Amino acid sequence: MIAPGVVGGPARGLALVDQLLRDRAAVLARIEAGRGLAELVRVFVATIVVGAALTGAAMGSFRGGAQVGFAAAKLPIALLATAALCAPALTALGRGLGRPAALARDLALVTMALAVGALVLVALVPVLLVARAVDLGYHGSILLTVGVGAVGGAAAIAVLAGGLRRVARRDAALVAGVFALIFAVVGAQSAWTLRPWLVRPRTPTVPFVRSLEGSLYDAVLGTARSASGSYTRAEAPLPEGP
């Protein structure tokens, strides 16, 4: 199937992005057949970078200033790092379960999934901007940001699962389930490593990244407690002085 506006050949450039939104099965069939994988990966990576940068800028607008640029730069890095780590893992996992090993095809599938996730994130940017416009509190904004990321991640995992079911020769459900878990953990850890995304209002300077402390689960649980009005002084000390 050929995307609208493309005659006599496979979709390219922006037409491929349009096909990714309108006819994902055709893109998956192209990956399965191994046709033009290098071009597919280039378009998917460009989509990831642009979509993630726009979403990151919206996240950074909570603090404003340098954080807008920092978050816009970091979110594409987090998604591309996820692709770089997950594609070889998918190849190794698939080979162990009888799936034909093809790193180029697996990279195309992973970047396709992340490109779809990035497009979903862009679609949710207005939600982040509305929260900023109504001055949603820091902890509420954190939970909203985590929710937006979860929706984008779920969309990416759905694409991965669909692609794996098409090409796995046996144990397709097992491959999809195990790799979805790996993908989710790697993606979440990449985002956690490159935090902060919003920056606390009372933070005097805006760091590009913070040192690791605790875990992502602990941070989300602590934020949920703080959003409900339950604070832990050891974790969030009050500023000294008047």
C-alpha positions as CSV (number, residue, x, y, z in Angstrom):
1,M,0.0,0.0,0.0
2,I,1.3,3.5,-0.9
3,A,0.7,6.5,1.3
4,P,-1.4,9.4,-0.2
5,G,0.7,11.6,-2.5
6,V,3.2,8.9,-3.3
7,V,2.9,7.2,-6.7
8,G,4.9,4.3,-7.9
9,G,6.9,3.5,-4.8
10,P,7.0,3.2,-1.0
11,A,6.3,6.2,1.2
12,R,9.2,8.4,2.0
13,G,9.8,11.4,4.4
14,L,6.7,13.1,5.6
15,A,4.6,10.7,3.6
16,L,6.1,7.9,5.6
17,V,5.1,9.7,8.9
18,D,1.6,10.1,7.5
19,Q,1.5,6.3,6.6
20,L,2.7,5.6,10.1
21,L,-0.4,7.3,11.4
22,R,-2.9,6.0,8.8
23,D,-1.7,2.6,7.7
24,R,0.7,1.1,10.3
25,A,0.3,-2.4,9.0
26,A,1.9,-1.4,5.7
27,V,4.9,0.0,7.5
28,L,5.2,-3.2,9.5
29,A,5.0,-5.3,6.4
30,R,7.8,-3.2,4.9
31,I,9.9,-3.8,8.0
32,E,9.1,-7.6,7.9
33,A,10.2,-7.8,4.3
34,G,13.4,-5.8,5.0
35,R,12.8,-3.2,2.3
36,G,14.5,0.2,2.8
37,L,15.3,-0.3,6.4
38,A,17.9,2.4,6.5
39,E,15.5,5.0,5.2
40,L,12.8,3.9,7.6
41,V,15.2,4.3,10.6
42,R,16.3,7.7,9.4
43,V,12.7,9.0,9.2
44,F,11.7,7.3,12.5
45,V,14.7,8.8,14.3
46,A,13.9,12.3,12.9
47,T,10.3,11.8,14.1
48,I,11.5,10.8,17.6
49,V,13.9,13.8,17.9
50,V,11.3,16.4,16.8
51,G,8.4,14.9,18.7
52,A,10.4,14.4,21.9
53,A,12.0,17.8,21.7
54,L,8.6,19.5,21.5
55,T,7.3,17.4,24.4
56,G,10.4,18.1,26.5
57,A,10.1,21.8,25.9
58,A,6.5,21.6,27.2
59,M,7.6,19.8,30.3
60,G,10.4,22.3,30.9
61,S,8.0,25.2,30.7
62,F,6.9,24.4,34.2
63,R,10.1,26.0,35.4
64,G,10.9,28.0,32.3
65,G,14.2,29.5,31.3
66,A,17.1,27.1,30.7
67,Q,15.0,24.1,31.7
68,V,12.9,24.4,28.5
69,G,16.0,23.8,26.4
70,F,17.4,21.2,28.8
71,A,14.3,19.1,28.7
72,A,13.9,19.5,25.0
73,A,17.4,18.2,24.5
74,K,17.2,15.3,27.1
75,L,13.9,13.7,26.0
76,P,15.2,12.7,22.5
77,I,18.4,11.4,24.1
78,A,16.3,9.2,26.5
79,L,14.2,7.7,23.7
80,L,17.2,7.1,21.4
81,A,19.1,5.5,24.2
82,T,16.1,3.2,24.7
83,A,16.3,2.2,21.1
84,A,20.0,1.7,21.2
85,L,19.7,-0.6,24.2
86,C,16.5,-2.5,23.3
87,A,17.2,-3.4,19.6
88,P,20.1,-5.7,20.4
89,A,18.2,-7.2,23.3
90,L,15.3,-7.9,21.0
91,T,17.6,-9.6,18.5
92,A,19.1,-11.8,21.2
93,L,15.7,-12.7,22.8
94,G,14.2,-13.5,19.4
95,R,17.0,-15.7,18.3
96,G,16.8,-17.7,21.6
97,L,13.1,-18.3,20.9
98,G,13.4,-19.3,17.2
99,R,12.8,-15.9,15.6
100,P,15.1,-15.0,12.7
101,A,17.9,-12.7,13.9
102,A,18.1,-9.4,12.1
103,L,19.4,-6.4,14.0
104,A,18.6,-3.9,11.3
105,R,15.0,-5.0,11.2
106,D,14.7,-5.1,15.0
107,L,16.2,-1.5,15.1
108,A,13.6,-0.4,12.6
109,L,10.8,-2.0,14.6
110,V,12.0,-0.4,17.9
111,T,12.4,3.0,16.3
112,M,9.0,2.8,14.7
113,A,7.4,2.0,18.0
114,L,9.2,5.0,19.6
115,A,8.3,7.2,16.7
116,V,4.6,6.4,17.3
117,G,5.1,7.0,21.0
118,A,6.7,10.4,20.2
119,L,3.8,11.4,18.0
120,V,1.4,10.4,20.9
121,L,3.4,12.6,23.3
122,V,3.2,15.5,20.9
123,A,-0.6,15.1,20.7
124,L,-0.7,15.4,24.6
125,V,1.5,18.5,24.7
126,P,-1.7,20.7,24.9
127,V,-2.6,18.9,28.2
128,L,0.8,19.9,29.7
129,L,0.4,23.4,28.5
130,V,-3.1,23.7,30.0
131,A,-1.7,22.4,33.3
132,R,0.9,25.1,33.1
133,A,-1.6,27.8,32.2
134,V,-3.8,27.0,35.3
135,D,-0.8,26.8,37.6
136,L,-1.1,23.2,38.5
137,G,1.1,22.5,41.5
138,Y,4.5,20.8,41.3
139,H,3.5,17.4,42.5
140,G,0.3,17.4,40.4
141,S,2.4,18.4,37.4
142,I,4.9,15.6,38.1
143,L,2.0,13.0,38.2
144,L,0.5,14.4,35.0
145,T,3.9,14.2,33.3
146,V,4.3,10.6,34.4
147,G,0.8,9.9,33.1
148,V,1.6,11.5,29.7
149,G,4.8,9.5,29.4
150,A,2.9,6.3,30.3
151,V,0.4,6.9,27.6
152,G,3.1,7.4,25.0
153,G,5.0,4.3,26.3
154,A,1.8,2.2,26.1
155,A,1.3,3.3,22.5
156,A,4.9,2.3,21.6
157,I,4.5,-1.1,23.4
158,A,1.3,-1.8,21.4
159,V,3.2,-1.2,18.1
160,L,6.0,-3.4,19.3
161,A,3.7,-6.2,20.3
162,G,1.9,-6.0,16.9
163,G,5.2,-6.1,15.0
164,L,6.5,-9.1,17.0
165,R,3.3,-11.1,16.5
166,R,3.8,-10.7,12.7
167,V,7.3,-12.1,12.6
168,A,7.8,-14.5,15.5
169,R,7.7,-18.1,14.3
170,R,6.9,-19.5,17.7
171,D,6.2,-18.2,21.2
172,A,5.1,-14.9,19.8
173,A,3.2,-14.0,22.9
174,L,6.2,-14.8,25.1
175,V,8.5,-12.8,22.9
176,A,6.1,-9.8,23.0
177,G,5.5,-10.0,26.7
178,V,9.1,-10.4,27.8
179,F,10.3,-7.7,25.4
180,A,7.5,-5.3,26.4
181,L,8.7,-5.6,30.0
182,I,12.4,-5.0,29.0
183,F,11.3,-2.0,26.8
184,A,9.3,-0.4,29.6
185,V,12.0,-0.8,32.2
186,V,14.8,0.5,30.0
187,G,12.6,3.5,28.8
188,A,11.6,4.4,32.4
189,Q,15.2,4.1,33.6
190,S,16.5,6.3,30.8
191,A,14.0,9.0,31.7
192,W,14.9,8.6,35.4
193,T,18.6,8.9,34.7
194,L,18.2,12.1,32.8
195,R,15.9,13.9,35.3
196,P,14.9,16.5,36.3
197,W,12.2,17.4,33.8
198,L,10.2,20.0,35.6
199,V,12.5,21.2,38.5
200,R,11.2,22.2,41.9
201,P,10.2,25.8,42.2
202,R,12.5,26.5,45.1
203,T,15.6,25.0,43.4
204,P,18.0,27.9,43.1
205,T,19.8,26.6,40.0
206,V,18.6,24.4,37.2
207,P,20.8,21.3,36.8
208,F,21.0,19.5,33.5
209,V,20.9,16.1,35.3
210,R,20.8,15.2,39.0
211,S,22.7,12.5,40.8
212,L,20.8,9.1,41.2
213,E,19.0,8.7,44.5
214,G,16.4,6.1,45.3
215,S,14.4,4.5,42.4
216,L,11.8,5.6,39.9
217,Y,9.1,3.7,41.9
218,D,10.1,5.4,45.1
219,A,9.9,8.8,43.4
220,V,6.5,8.3,41.9
221,L,5.1,6.9,45.2
222,G,6.6,9.8,47.1
223,T,5.2,12.3,44.6
224,A,1.7,10.7,44.9
225,R,1.9,11.1,48.7
226,S,3.1,14.7,48.4
227,A,0.3,15.5,45.9
228,S,-2.2,14.3,48.5
229,G,-0.7,16.5,51.2
230,S,1.5,13.9,53.0
231,Y,5.1,15.1,53.2
232,T,8.2,13.4,54.5
233,R,10.5,16.1,56.0
234,A,13.7,14.0,55.4
235,E,12.9,14.0,51.7
236,A,11.6,17.5,51.3
237,P,13.2,19.7,54.0
238,L,11.8,23.2,54.6
239,P,14.1,26.1,53.7
240,E,16.0,27.6,56.6
241,G,15.4,31.1,57.8
242,P,12.4,33.4,57.3
